[in-house]
Amino acid sequence: MADSITAIITSLGLPLEAFIGLVVIGGFIIGAIAVIAIIRPVLDYFPYAYPNARVRARTGRILDEKQLSEIIEADNLDEVKNYLRGLPDYAKYIDQYPLEKALDTQLAETYAMMAGMAPDNVKKVFKILLQRWDVRNIKSIIAAKEAGLSREETENLIVPFGELKDSLDKLVDTKNITEIINSLEGTEYANILDDAMASYEKTGMILPLEAALDKYFLENLLVAASNPSDESTTVLHSFIGTQIDTTSLGIILRAKAEGLSYDDIEPYIISNGYQLREWKLKDLMDSEDVNGVINSLEGTDYSQISEALPEYVKTGSVASLEAALDEHVRKTAQTSALKIPFGIGPIIGFLNKKEKEIRNLKVITRAKREVGFPNSKIKELLV
């Protein structure tokens, strides 16, 4: 047998030693490829090891059903505060701010923590997520000026986080929207608001200003999550894209319910969405009514919100449809968390649970302000 193999090698014009060398090199190359194929996923997940360890520890502090029930059973708002004082995530803010501001500040702190320890390949997305607080604070100050709120009332609306944190006092002291824009000179928000001023002056409504800020933030977020390079960034792109699409859908549904045309809302829509591209968004807006919009979602991931259609028909309010969109985002986050347990999944899952926790605590807080609000009704309002 060996003589036959040697004869074949010789007939090819190769010395036996050269052939053996080629076999060894080939084996080395094949082995290297196999090792890379095995190690590559490990290398992709390695940057998430430390963040995920911290996230899992924080996830263990998310309020469970029993704890929420105990808070719901509180007799008044003071008892709710006393309960939260015993929780490390909320204790330092409860006596520093009004309750809802304390909750929002803790959520902002959570996002700041995640931005600080996010792996390099997703860090840009998490840094842009912090712009959410700048946008929210500017919108709150604009709304406060329009409503003629006092300085103290305005301060209670803002969250002390974001890149504009050190400029908030200056913004609060402004007298009108023009002064707000002037105070934002040198930031990207000054140009965004300046471009929307014509619509504000024409309509007398602050909606164009708020929508311009929201669109700027969401477009930045979508761009930052584009061009995914591995499994984690692909899942993050999908999750961010879902949030963009549901935001656009919410605007379209409300516009249809109020009889607005596509031209009325086009400036506020992100045309280059995830599943819902520009042509699809126009198709949705060409629908005759809300029912038509829902029917046109057939074949997309968002068609399941049709389950909330009977409630809309019953009440005439799109709130049930908006709630269904929010629930779709939460389910997408849960799926993402399970899909990549060693990558970005736990981070997305944790943030989703934290958002849910803050929302539920706000529901309880607002209910406890109303004397006699039934606890059974509070439970129905929780997500």
MORA-V400915 format. One record per pair of residues at least 6 apart in sequence whose ideal C-beta (glycine too) atoms are under 7 Angstrom apart, sorted by the first residue. I is the first residue (numbers start at 0). GAP is how many residues later the second one is. D is the distance in whole Angstrom. If there is no record, write none. Layout:
i: (I:I)
gap: (GAP:GAP)
d: (D:D)
This chain:
i: (5:8:8:43:43:43:43:44:44:46:46:47:47:47:47:49:50:50:50:50:51:51:53:54:54:54:55:57:58:58:60:60:61:61:61:62:67:67:69:70:70:70:71:71:71:71:72:73:73:73:75:76:76:76:76:79:79:79:80:80:83:83:84:84:88:89:89:92:92:92:93:95:96:97:98:99:99:100:100:102:102:102:103:104:104:104:106:106:107:107:107:108:109:110:110:111:111:113:113:113:114:114:114:114:117:120:120:121:121:121:121:123:124:124:124:124:124:127:127:127:128:129:130:130:131:132:132:132:133:133:133:134:134:134:135:136:136:136:136:136:137:137:138:138:139:139:140:140:140:140:140:141:141:141:141:142:143:143:143:144:144:144:145:150:153:154:157:159:169:170:170:173:173:180:180:180:183:183:188:191:191:191:192:192:194:195:195:195:198:199:199:199:210:210:214:214:217:217:217:218:220:221:221:221:221:224:224:224:225:227:227:230:230:231:231:231:234:234:234:234:234:235:238:238:238:238:240:240:241:241:241:242:243:243:243:244:244:244:244:244:245:245:245:247:247:247:247:247:248:248:249:249:250:250:250:251:251:251:252:252:252:252:253:254:254:255:255:255:255:256:256:261:261:268:270:270:271:274:274:282:283:283:286:286:289:289:293:293:293:296:301:303:304:304:304:304:306:307:307:307:307:310:311:311:311:329:329:332:332:332:333:333:335:335:336:336:336:336:337:338:355:358:359:359:362:362:362:363:366:366)
gap: (10:7:10:186:187:188:299:297:298:72:73:71:294:295:296:67:66:67:68:296:294:295:63:291:292:295:290:292:291:294:27:28:291:292:295:294:292:314:13:9:12:293:292:303:306:307:302:6:9:294:292:22:288:291:292:284:285:288:13:18:6:10:6:9:17:12:16:9:12:13:8:6:8:58:266:262:265:55:58:255:258:259:55:54:55:56:247:251:25:51:53:52:244:18:19:18:49:12:233:237:11:12:14:15:8:108:112:110:111:114:222:100:96:99:100:111:115:92:93:96:92:32:86:89:85:26:28:29:28:29:30:78:79:82:23:21:22:25:27:31:51:75:71:74:17:18:13:17:30:31:39:35:38:64:67:63:9:10:13:29:31:32:60:21:18:17:10:8:13:9:12:6:9:9:12:13:6:9:24:20:21:24:16:19:17:12:13:16:9:6:8:9:56:57:53:55:26:29:52:51:19:18:19:22:48:11:12:15:11:6:9:109:112:108:111:112:101:104:105:109:110:108:93:94:97:109:32:33:32:87:90:86:26:29:30:28:29:30:31:57:79:82:83:21:22:25:28:33:53:76:72:75:14:17:18:32:33:41:37:40:65:68:64:9:10:31:33:34:37:33:61:20:23:12:7:10:6:25:26:13:9:12:6:9:22:28:11:12:15:6:26:24:16:19:20:23:17:12:13:15:16:9:6:8:9:22:26:15:16:19:15:18:9:12:8:9:11:12:7:6:27:24:22:23:15:18:19:14:6:11)
d: (6:6:5:5:7:7:7:4:5:4:7:6:7:5:7:7:5:6:7:6:5:7:7:5:6:5:6:6:5:7:7:6:5:7:6:5:6:7:7:6:5:6:6:5:5:6:7:5:6:7:6:7:7:5:6:6:6:6:5:6:4:5:5:5:6:7:6:4:5:6:5:7:6:5:5:6:6:6:7:5:5:6:5:5:6:7:6:5:5:5:4:7:5:6:6:6:6:5:6:7:4:5:7:6:4:7:6:7:6:6:6:5:7:5:5:6:7:5:5:5:7:6:5:7:6:5:5:4:4:6:5:5:7:5:7:5:6:6:6:6:6:6:5:6:4:5:6:7:5:6:6:6:6:6:6:6:7:4:6:7:6:6:6:6:5:6:6:7:5:6:5:5:6:5:5:6:4:7:7:5:6:5:6:7:7:5:5:4:4:6:5:5:7:4:6:6:6:6:6:6:6:6:7:5:7:6:5:4:7:4:5:6:6:6:4:4:5:6:6:6:7:6:6:6:5:6:7:3:6:6:5:6:6:5:6:5:5:6:5:7:4:6:6:5:6:6:6:6:6:6:5:6:6:6:6:5:6:6:6:6:5:5:6:7:5:7:6:5:6:6:5:6:4:6:4:6:7:6:6:6:5:5:5:5:6:7:7:5:6:5:6:7:6:4:6:7:7:4:5:7:4:4:6:5:6:6:7:5:6:3:7:7:6:5:4:6:6:3:7:6:6:6:5:6:7:5:6:6:4:5)
